Amino acid sequence: MGAAAPPPPPPPLPQPQDSFARRYKFFGKLVLGFSFITGAYVLLRTVMKDEEKSEEVKPDRSASSSSVAPAISEKPFTPPIVEPIQRPPIPEDQQRELFKWLLEEKRKVRPKDAEERKCIDEEKAILKQFIRAKSLPSI
């Protein structure tokens, strides 16, 4: 009994993991090929449609020489004439109420700069003149 038992063999080393790109290289090539084929299909389909349309547009020379197209009389398009609708005049008291309402709305507006403020002030002055006037212009 003279010999000692040899030491147990060391555990096997874990295999180094492959990178993500190496593991899925086949799928990458598959996706690239699929996208290339799909692109070629779409391109050829549009080219074929364009050729079909160009064939439809070009008439045969033999058919056009034997038949004569009827003459079409072209009249210029004139839109129908519409008479304006006559509405009854707005009473002065309603006009004054409308002008007062407009003036109130103009007072609520906050101008951004001096030029806009000047314009609003002019419009308010005109509205005040209409409100104070004895007779109003017809609308």
SVG drawing of the C-alpha trace seen along z (x, -y; Angstrom):
<svg xmlns="http://www.w3.org/2000/svg" viewBox="-86 -113 91 115">
<polyline fill="none" stroke="black" stroke-width="0.4" points="0.0,0.0 2.6,-2.1 1.3,-4.5 -0.9,-7.4 -3.9,-8.1 -3.3,-10.8 -5.1,-14.1 -8.5,-14.5 -8.4,-16.2 -9.1,-20.0 -12.7,-20.9 -13.1,-21.8 -12.7,-25.5 -15.9,-27.2 -15.9,-28.0 -15.6,-31.7 -18.9,-33.1 -19.1,-34.4 -20.1,-38.0 -23.7,-38.9 -22.7,-39.6 -20.9,-36.2 -23.8,-34.3 -26.4,-35.8 -24.3,-36.3 -26.5,-33.9 -29.7,-35.9 -28.1,-39.2 -27.2,-37.8 -30.7,-36.5 -32.3,-39.8 -30.0,-41.7 -30.8,-39.3 -34.6,-39.5 -34.5,-43.3 -32.5,-43.4 -35.0,-41.0 -38.0,-43.0 -36.4,-46.3 -35.8,-44.7 -39.4,-43.5 -40.8,-46.9 -38.6,-48.6 -39.5,-46.1 -43.2,-46.4 -43.2,-50.2 -41.2,-50.0 -43.7,-47.5 -46.6,-49.8 -44.9,-52.7 -44.4,-50.7 -48.1,-49.6 -49.2,-53.3 -47.0,-54.5 -48.4,-51.8 -51.9,-52.8 -51.2,-56.5 -49.6,-55.8 -52.3,-55.0 -51.7,-52.8 -50.8,-54.7 -52.9,-52.5 -56.0,-53.0 -55.7,-56.8 -55.1,-57.2 -58.2,-55.2 -60.6,-56.9 -61.2,-60.6 -62.0,-62.1 -65.2,-64.2 -64.7,-68.0 -65.4,-69.2 -66.7,-72.7 -65.1,-74.3 -67.2,-77.0 -65.6,-79.1 -66.9,-78.3 -69.0,-81.0 -70.0,-80.7 -73.7,-81.1 -74.7,-84.6 -76.1,-84.6 -78.2,-87.5 -77.3,-88.9 -79.7,-88.1 -81.6,-91.1 -82.0,-91.1 -84.0,-93.5 -81.9,-96.4 -80.6,-95.9 -82.3,-98.3 -80.2,-101.1 -80.5,-99.9 -79.1,-96.4 -76.3,-98.1 -75.5,-100.2 -75.5,-97.1 -73.2,-95.4 -70.8,-98.4 -70.8,-98.4 -70.0,-94.7 -67.1,-95.2 -65.8,-98.1 -65.9,-95.9 -64.0,-93.1 -61.4,-95.7 -60.8,-96.8 -60.1,-93.2 -57.4,-92.8 -53.8,-93.0 -51.5,-94.5 -48.0,-93.1 -46.3,-96.3 -46.9,-100.0 -47.9,-99.7 -50.7,-97.2 -51.8,-99.3 -52.1,-102.3 -54.2,-100.3 -56.5,-99.1 -56.9,-102.7 -57.9,-103.9 -60.5,-101.2 -61.9,-102.0 -62.1,-105.7 -64.1,-104.8 -66.4,-102.6 -67.0,-105.3 -67.9,-107.8 -70.5,-105.3 -72.0,-104.8 -72.3,-108.5 -73.6,-109.4 -77.3,-110.4 -77.7,-108.3 -75.7,-105.2 -74.6,-104.1 -76.5,-101.2 -74.8,-97.9"/>
</svg>
